[in-house]
Amino acid sequence: MEGSFPVKLIRNEPAVLLGKTLIIADLHIGIEREYWRAGIRASGLSRRVRERVEDLLERVKPKRIIVAGDLKHNIPDFTAREAEEVKHIAEVLSSQGELLVVKGNHDGDIERIIPWITIYPGSGIMIDDVYILHGHARPSDDIFDAKAIVMGHIHPALRLEHKFGGQIEKVFLFARWNGIPVVVLPAFSPLITGVDVSRRENLIGPVAKEFESADAFLLDGTYARRIL
């Protein structure tokens, strides 16, 4: 099914390539604070995300990078430390090529943190006939002219059963919406495994709620199962 999409999966990474454009989503920088409040230690996450970003950039050497929403996590407030972490990640990403950010539902006031980066509204943008959005907001009518759609927001995952029990694994969703192919990106954050997309109620957002079909693939490209 991937062959009918103009994007290419990057093996074992929650990311895709559109030509020389790298697309990722849901980094959720600053999510550690939510874990700390719940009594769970999650130190070093920003360093881990930065190292993963650096490794990915070295691996694919993109000319342009698009974050399809939720670069940061905490809303409505964020600490000075979290703002510095967002700036640092943005600097790492933009060191490789042009960086564009499509706002997600956690990206309020992100313009104040990284004013030098081009920020697009949550309704999305068209790049090379591919419409890119986060997925929480209704897209513009331009989406109907797209050859494909790339989005995040859902944090797709599946519970995979085996003889020792089961585990949750991140997955890509390859779906159809109004006849247009859609790829839903797994969360880039290592602290977010995701939600079980085998349950229709977890397909949230105005686009995902209207998926006509959907198939799940593991990060290594292995077909997992049909969802819809």
N, C-alpha and C positions, 0 to 999 in steps of 0.2 A: 504493500500500500504506500510505502514511503516514496516509491518511484513516481507516483502521480503528483507529488508535492514539489514545489520549486525550492524547498529547503532541504538541507542535508543534516542528519543527526551526527553529532560528534561522539564517537564511541566512548561509553562509560562516563559521559559528562552530561549534566542537565542543561544542555545548550544546543543551538543549531546554527548553521551557516546559511546565509542567503548570499551566494557569490562570495565576496570577500567581507561581508558584513556578519559579525558575530552578534547573536541575540541571546540574552539571558534575562531572567526575571526572578523576582522575589528573593533578593539578598537579605532583606530585613535586618540591616545593620542596626545594632542596639537592642535586639531582642533578648539579649542576656539579662537586661534589667527585669524583664517580665519573669524570667526563670528565677532570678535571685529573690524577687518578691515572694515567690512560691516556695522558697527554701531550697532551691536546686542550684548548685554551683555550675556555672557555665563559662568559666574564665577562658580567655584566649581565643574566643570565637572570631573576633575581628582579624586577628593574626592569621587564623586558619583560612578565613575567606580571602584575605589578601594573598596568601600563598597559593591558594587554588586559582585565583584570578591570574596571578603571575604565570603559573604553570600553563594555564589555558591559553593565555596570550602568546607565550613562547611556542606552544604547540601549533596553533593555527595561524598566527601572524595576520590578524585581520586589518583591514584598512579603515573600518568603521565599526563601532560597538554601539549597540542599542540595548538599554535596560528597559524591558517592557513592564515597568512598574514595581513599586515597593522596594526601592533602593534602601530606604530606611524603614524603621519599624514603629517607634513610639509616637503616638498622637494623643492629644494635641500638642504635648510638650516634648522637648528633648533636652538633654543635658549638654553642657559645653563639650564634654568628653565624647559624647555620641556624635555631635556635630563635627568634631575633629576626625573621628573615624570615618564618617561619610565623606568628608573632604579628601581624606587619604585614599580611600577606595576610588573616588572619582579621579584623583590624580594618577593612580596606577592605570586605570582603564584608559584615560585620555592620553597617556604617554605612548600608547601603541597607535592610536589613530583618533579620528573624530568620534566624540562621545555624545550620544543623544539619549535623553531620558524621557520616556512616556510616563506621566504621573499615574501612580496607583493610589489606592485608598489609604495607604500609610504614608504618602509623600507630601502631606500638607506642609506648607512653608519651606519646601526643599529649595526653592529659588533663593531664599536667604542664606542657605548654607553653601550652595555651589552656584553663585550668580554668573560665573563664567561659562557654565555648561548650558547648551541648548535644551530647554525643557518644553515638552509638548503636553497638551491637556490630556486627561484621561479618556477622552473620546477617540484618541488614536491618530495615527498618521499613515499615509500611503508611501511606501518605499519600493520602487521597482515593481509596481503592480501587486505588491504584497501589503496587506493592511495589518499594522501592528498596533496592538492596544494591550492594556492590562487585563481588562475583562469585567471590572466592577461597574463601569459606566456605559451608557448607551452610546454606540459609535455614531459617527456622522454618516450621512447617506452615501458618502464616497465608498464605503465598504462594499456596496453592491457592485462596484466596478472592479473589485479585486479578483485576482486569479487565485489567491490563497490568503489565509488569515493566520497570524501568529499571536498568541496571547499567553498570559500567566494566570495569576489570581487563585486558581482552583487548588494548587499544590497536589496534583494527581498522584495517587498511590494505590496499590492493591495489596491485599493480604494473600500471600501465596502459601498454600498448605503443602506440607511434606510429612514424611513418616515420623519426624521428630517433633512435629507440631505445626508451626507456621510463623511467618514474619511479614512485616509490612515493607514493601519495596516501592521506591519511586518509579513512576512510569511516565512515558509520553502518551498523550492521547492524540490519535489521528481521527478527526471527526468530520462531519459535514453539517453545514449550516446554510440554509437556503440554496443548496446545491454547491456551495463554495467549500473547498477543502480547508480544514482548520487543523493546526497543530497546537496543542496546549503544552507548555513547558513545565517540567517539574521545578519545584523550588530550588534555587541555587544554594540557599542557606543550609549548612550541614546540620543545624538544629531542627530543621523542619523536614520530617519524613514525608508527611502529607496526609491526605484524607482518602478514605476508601471510595473511589469513584464507581465502584460497582453498585453503589446506592445512588439512585437518581437524585435524591434531595441534596447530595453533595456537589452536584453540577450547578454552581451558583453563578449569578450574573446574567444580564439580559441576553447574551449570545449563547452561553452554555446551556441555559434553560431550554433553548430551542434547537439543540443538536438533534439532527435527524438520524445519525448513526455515530458510533464511536468504537474504536479499537485501541487497546492498550499494548504498548511495547516497553520492554525493560530498557534500561540505559544502554545495555550492550547491543540493542537492536532486535533482541529476540521477541517474537510475537508472544504476548501473554494470553489475551482473551478478548472476545467481543464484549463491549459494555452495553451498547444499544444496537 
